[in-house]
Amino acid sequence: MIDSEPVTSGLLKLSIARDALADRLGVVARAVSTRTTVLVLGGIHLHAESGRLELSATDMELSLRASVDAAVASSGDVVVPGRLLLEIVRALPAGDVTLEHRPEEALLEVICGSASYRLNTYSTEDFPRLPDVSGATTHAVEAKALLATIARVGRSASRDESRPVLTGVLVRFEPGKLVMAATDSYRLAVKETAAGGELPDLEAIIPARALQELSRLAGGADEIGLAVLDNHVAFSAGGAWLTSRRIDGQFPNYRQLIPEQFEHIVELPREEILDAVRRVALMAQRNSPIRVRFSTGEITVSAQTQDVGEARESLPAPFTAETLEIGFNAEFLRDGLDSIESPTLRFKLISPLRPAVLEGEGDDYTYLIMPIRLAG
């Protein structure tokens, strides 16, 4: 848990360039809580001292911190409504912005040119103290490898908060490689990525949302700093720190979920089958499945929704066995095909009621998808 020790409060007064302030507010505001039950979590904490303005926000699952140069006339702290302050600053005219805390009135005054705003503030004593990253050992991780792995695995994590473990991504560093796995119990994605450098000893379940925020934060970075804390992991990129709690619990043994033997392995052109699935999926509405039919020499993708319509497309396929038709969730199938990067993919099948596996030309990415029982 994030500590709840009080944050030092004092008079804050500074001047800062509008664009610089808007940029840093835009970073940390993504950690502002959208829940209204704890008002202070909807705030951004501002700390001014020694020519720097430090900004931070948390929703108790993840936190974001960033800092920026500022002309600090008086050091101090204040917590203000985060998203509202961001919207105001973005709307201000070009120029310098003056921020002045008036603690006796519980207000923050925002002035830019002739524009003036007075925002009610939250108690700094109620704002949580964020995990301390100052003394942690930081390891440099190649950004391209880490972010590419997140992109191909993260979408398979569950959004169902009743099973917290499945809302996370299992992240494990092994000698020379990074391994990630995610599942929502209907599909499973596993990716192994070669990674150089001195990797930390880490095996943790990290919330998928935190990793997605890291992807936004570190979009143009070459390296990402990684620090392993007791109950958290922290990432530094883009001049900011993202800290996320680790999810407690036992992640499913994903290796046991992947079948060892398959009845059919069909190689298909990835772009062509993905385009066909995207088009046909338009008719897979109201939870209707997408049907994939393998017959001699071809694969047929179809979908039908009552009172809406139907669609069907066929492609050549090197299939010579008895006809097999299997149903899938259209979104899950599309995600799996989209996550494969090689020109050719392998469609591994057992039966219409057993899971199927999608793989690229290498063996570093595996996408398992559960079938939907088809009527008729």
Secondary structure, DSSP 8 states (H G I E B T S, - for coil): --B------B--EEEEEHHHHHHHHHHHGGGS---SSSGGGGEEEEEEETTEEEEEEE-SSEEEEEEEE-EEEE-EEEEEEHHHHHHHHHHS-SSEEEEEEEGGGTEEEEEETTEEEEEE-B-GGGS-B----TTS-EEEEEHHHHHHHHHHHGGGS---TTSGGGGEEEEEEETTEEEEEEE-SSEEEEEEEE--S-----EEEEEHHHHHHHHHHTTT-SEEEEEE-SSEEEEEETTEEEEEE---S----HHHHS-S--SEEEEEEHHHHHHHHHHHGGG--TT--EEEEEETTEEEEEEEETTTEEEEEEEE----SS-EEEEE-HHHHHHHHHH--SSEEEEEES-TTS-EEEE-SSSSEEEEE--B----
